[in-house]
Amino acid sequence: MAYKISDDCISCGACAAECPVGAIAEGDGKYEINADACLDCGACAATCPVDAPKAE
């Protein structure tokens, strides 16, 4: 089950820097996770200051 970034995202980029497979990229107003590439490792959620990445 891939992670998804909620609208709480503040576009700081912390999650993208921690993703081991580069599945996170800046989108329109917030960062987005490519569900097909996501490993469901939780590294993004662990580093996010506003808890925007959530397991779907």
N, C-alpha and C positions, 0 to 999 in steps of 0.2 A: 504494500500500500504506500503510495508516494505521498510526500508532504506537499502542502499547498500553502501559499503565503496569503494571509488575510489582509483586509483593508487597513489593519492597524500598522502596516509597514510604513516606516519613516524614510525609506530609501537611503539608508546609511551604507549599505553594501557589505556589512559584516558577515552576513550569511554567505554571500557569493565567494568571499575570500576563504571561507572554511570548507566549502563543498569539494570533496575529493575527486569528483568526476566532472566538475564544471557545469552542473545542471541548472545553475541559477544565473539569470541575466536580468539586466534592468529592463523593465517593461514600461508601460504607459502609466506613470504615477506611482508605481511600486515595482518591486522585484518579482519575478515569476520563476517558477520551477518547472523544468521540462520533466513531466511525469514519466516519460519513457526512459529517461536517463537516471532518474532518482534511484538511489540505492536504499532509501529508507533508513539511513544510518543515524539521523538525528543531529548531525554536526551543526546544521544550520539553526535548529531550534535551540541548541545549547549556547550559541553565541549571540543570538538576537536580543537586543536590549528591551524590546517591547513584546516579546513572545508572539511574533507574527506567524512564523512557520508552524503549521499544525498538521498532524497526521490525519490523512483523509481515510 
